[in-house]
Amino acid sequence: MTLAMKKNNRRAFLGTMTAGVAASCLGPLRDAQGAFHEALDALPTDMDFADASELYSLGEGVTYFNHASIGTMPRVVQAARRTYLDLCETNPWLYMWGPAWGEKVEETRRVVAEFIGSTPQELAIVHNTTEAFNTLASGLPLGPGDEVLFSSMNHAGASVCWNHHAPQRGFTVRRFEFPIERADRMTADEIVARYLEQIKPETRMLVIPHIDNMVGLRYPVKQLAAAARRLGVQYIAVDGAQSIGMIPVDVNDLGVDFYATSAHKWLQSPKGLGLLHVKKEIQDEVRAMWVTWGQGRWGGTARVYEDYGTRNRAELLTLEDCVRFQMKLGLEARQSHFKALHRHLHQRVEETKGLAWRSPQTWEDGCSLVAIEVEGHASGDVFDHLYEQHGFVFRAFGGDLNTMRISLNVMNTTDEIDRFVQLIKDEILA
Ligand SMILES: Cc1ncc(COP(=O)(O)O)c(C=O)c1O
């Protein structure tokens, strides 16, 4: 056999092997996804949310009111994730580097992008909101004479990165006090006005939460972004850690440049998955934070912001399943349930002497994350008691706020709320 023939044979063999291997790689993945879809199909179309806790695996004795800190995966998504992880271990090289799963990642990106009103070219799948903001703070062309502006309602994950880069790069950072004590009665116009009065000629970058993490105020992002641009603000970035998966979001319609979120909260994904939307027109202006070989091939897409070498493809694939699960429950139905829980909790708080509501009055102005004060009691002590004695999990905010942050998702019920309020009445306020 000549050398040329040997080479041709080898190429032919590799060709068959690749095709064979790709098929053997896709087969089990299709089976796994088939099993996921079967499990979804088996769920009732008109879900009674009173039974929704069966869809999750929260522990016996745990009443989980802390979805704003970290979400919990639905059982069907947990099963899909396990299958992908197990599959990956049967031939790690194939699944981590082979083309078949690479294509599935792109399918996942497409589904998730559509869900939030982004496009596959504009969406990076990152680890979380904090990483997304680090990318912006390190990569935007900001320098002397430029100001980054945000309010005291910003989460540290969307804030500290700017302070970190400012001294070296020469831009300034200004944080203004937002009247959080007015959150229970603030109109959209007032929110916009509070931001606009802070914008100066040097303000080039504005960072706003879509929903803040303390009182759950919903910011009129579209209105604010348009008004800020009229005053000359060039870049507008939104922290959507508390919104994607909780309220409907169409990032393109908002008219902002950047939108970041952590999928492990309201989208109930595996921990350590997030999204960064970067508007196509300005991708050239944002340098990637992670740099590695071969990154040039992602030019013209936001994928350049997520490429840091080897990553856990198996977990990433479950993002699509998280979206499909939410759609199966029905976006309208979920929202009706959220609103009903909000109304119920609000009513119970209003009728209970010693409890004070510190969030917007309606779900539409606020959301599924609310702040309640137990007057005369430190929120940390209230948490210690209710968690240790009764298994209630929520976040306690100390200091001036002194509130319990209650964040409710589909598996929560009005019975849980009643029990919670009754325990506070009997064991704390009595
Ligand atoms: C509004 C907001 N932004 C950012 C973050 C940071 O999220 P992560 O740690 O997932 O980056 C949080 C976390 O609670 C948050 O509530």
The ligand as an SDF file (V2000), in Angstrom:
LIG
                    3D

 16 16  0  0  0  0  0  0  0  0999 V2000
  -30.0830   41.8800   42.2330 C   0  0  0  0  0  0  0  0  0  0  0  0
  -28.9030   40.9450   42.3470 C   0  0  0  0  0  0  0  0  0  0  0  0
  -27.8290   41.1540   41.5670 N   0  0  0  0  0  0  0  0  0  0  0  0
  -26.7600   40.3480   41.5940 C   0  0  0  0  0  0  0  0  0  0  0  0
  -26.7050   39.2730   42.4480 C   0  0  0  0  0  0  0  0  0  0  0  0
  -25.5020   38.4060   42.4510 C   0  0  0  0  0  0  0  0  0  0  0  0
  -25.8350   37.1660   41.9480 O   0  0  0  0  0  0  0  0  0  0  0  0
  -24.6910   36.0720   41.6370 P   0  0  0  0  0  0  0  0  0  0  0  0
  -24.0190   35.7870   42.9330 O   0  0  0  0  0  0  0  0  0  0  0  0
  -25.4570   34.9130   41.1110 O   0  0  0  0  0  0  0  0  0  0  0  0
  -23.7740   36.6790   40.6550 O   0  0  0  0  0  0  0  0  0  0  0  0
  -27.7910   39.0140   43.2990 C   0  0  0  0  0  0  0  0  0  0  0  0
  -27.7680   37.8840   44.2260 C   0  0  0  0  0  0  0  0  0  0  0  0
  -28.5820   37.7220   45.0910 O   0  0  0  0  0  0  0  0  0  0  0  0
  -28.9170   39.8790   43.2260 C   0  0  0  0  0  0  0  0  0  0  0  0
  -29.9850   39.6760   43.9980 O   0  0  0  0  0  0  0  0  0  0  0  0
  1  2  1  0
  2  3  1  0
  2 15  2  0
  3  4  2  0
  4  5  1  0
  5  6  1  0
  5 12  2  0
  6  7  1  0
  7  8  1  0
  8  9  2  0
  8 10  1  0
  8 11  1  0
 12 13  1  0
 12 15  1  0
 13 14  2  0
 15 16  1  0
M  END
$$$$
